């Protein structure tokens, strides 16, 4: 309960597979679907709004800060230089996708940075070191050269964020602390981007 109003906690599966709970509540009266970050970045949330419209349920968006803008603030990487983002999932038995590497390398060849989201499970959250290790394993599997530089970030938007940039080895040996974690894979660095990373993210000076 919050401010005298009942609160129902939903996990990712509830939202993606059973959005009817949200829509039914909204059909009966005022309802708020609260989520972290910018509420409309997720295609799932766009789908919920479309379904609401189809049921004659009026909706209103209260825009929030995006992880994308938070990443730019922490890393100093320029927003307009980011290409398509990707997500690194935990591999499973007989399943080790390499499509995230395809996205990273495609962006890299166009001199674009990549924002890499890390998997979230009910019982664990992927860390920056885990994510970088998986990217390197993907490169080895595909016979490609792994990216030379990574920017790891944790708890963006909180009072205790963490950001550290370096080689795969440097980043995998760094302790970023509690989740949630995210990675940016830079392409070439503008002079100001490099200086920002050196000052605020511990990047070694060339």
N, C-alpha and C positions, 0 to 999 in steps of 0.2 A: 504494500500500500504506500502511496506517495501523495501527499497533500489531500488525504482522504479519498483518493481514487484507487481502485484496484489495479495492480500491475501484474501482467503475465509475462514471464521470461520465455523467449522463444530461441531455440537454437537454429543453426543454419538450415538443417533439414526441414524444420517446421516452416520456415519462410519460403524455401525453394519448392518443397513438395506439397505443402498443405497451407497455401495462402488463404484458403477459405475461412480459417479462424479469424484472420484480420478483417476480411471483407464482411463476415457475418456480424462482427462487433460494430463495424462502421455502419452497417445497414440498420442496426437497432438504435443508433444514437451517435454522439460524438466519440470518436476514437482517435488515438494518436499512435502511430508506428514510429518508435524512436530508434535510431541507429547511429552508430558512430560515423564521423566524417560527413562528406557530402552525400545526402540521401539518394541522389539520382545518378551517381556514378555507376551503380550496379544495374545491370540489365534486368535482374530479378525484380528490383524495385519498380522499374519502368513497367514491367509486365503486370505487377500488382495494380498500378495506377490505371492501366488500360482496362483490366478486369473490373475495377471499380466503376469506371466510366460506362462500361457495358451494362452494369447493373444499376445505373442511375445514381450512383453514390458520388456526391461532390467531394473533391479533394483539394487540398492546398499544400504547397511545398514550403517548408521553412528551411532555407538553404543553410548549410553548415560549412565549416572549413574542410578542405579536401586534403587527403594524404599527399596528393601531388604538390600542392602549394607548400605543405609542411616540409616535404623532402627538399624542395628548392631552397627553402629558408635555412634548413639545417646544413645542406651540402654546398650551397652557393652555385649549384649547377643551374644554368639558365633555362627557364621553363620552355621557351620556344625551340630549344634544341633537343627535346625528347621525342623519340619516335613511338612506335607501338609498344605497349607494355605487355608483360607476360607473367605467368604464375608458375612457380616450381612446386610440384606436388611431391609428397612422400612416395617413393617407389613401392610397388607391391610385388608379390610373387609373380614371376613371369611378365612383369609390366614395368618398364623403365622408359618413359617417354623422353624424347630429345627435342620436341618441338619448341620448348623454351629457348634452347640454344639457337635454333633456326631464327627466331625473332631477334635475339641479341646480335647475332652475326649479321643479319640483314640490316639492322639499324646501324651497326658498326661500319658497314661498308658505305653507308650513306652519311657517315660522320654524325650520327644521332645517338644520344644517350638512351638507355633503357631502364625503365622502372620495373623491378622484379618483385612481385608479391610472393610471399612465402606461405606454405600450406598451414592450415589450422585444423586440428582434429579435436574431438571432445576432450581427449586426455593429454594433448600435447600441442605445442606451437613450434613450428620450425624456426630455428635460430639462424642468424647470419652465417656463422661458420658452417652449419649444415647445408644451407642453400648454396654457398660458394663451392663446397666440396662436391655437391651434386652437379653443378654447372661444369666443373672440371672433369667429372666422370663422364658427363655427356660429350664433352669435347674429345676425350680419349676414345669413347665408343665410336664416334663419328669420324675419327681421324682428323680432327680440326685442332687448331691452336686456341687454347682458352684465352679469354680476354686478360690483358695484363693488369688491369686496375679495377678495384671495387670500392664502393662507398657503402658501408654498413651503418644502419641507423636503428635505434630502438626507442620505443615510447615517444614517438613524435607527437607533439602537441601537449605533452604533459609538462610538469614542473621539473622533471628529471630526465630529459632526453639524453641519448648517447649517440655520438657519431664518430666514426673512425674510418679512415681511408688508407688503402695500401694494396700491395700485391695479394694474390690469393693466399700465400703463406702467412703474410702479416695479418690479414683479416681473419683467417681461420684460427689464429692463435690469440685473438683479442677477445676479452670478456665484455660482452655488451650488456650483461645484466638481464633483468626480467623482460618478458615480451611486452608488446608485440614488436617483431623485427621486420625490417624491409631492406632491400638492396637496390642501389643504383649502379649500373654498369656504364661508366662514361666512355664516350668516344674520345676524340682529341679534346684537349682542354684549352679554353681561352685563357689568356694570361691572368685575368681576374678570377676565373674559376679555380685555377691552380693555386693562386695566392690565398683564396678563401679556404680551400681545403688544407693548405699548409698551416694556416693560422687556427682554424676551428676544428679540423678533423685529423690533425696529427700526420698529414701526408709528408713523407720524407722529401726534403728539398733536393732537386736535381743538381 
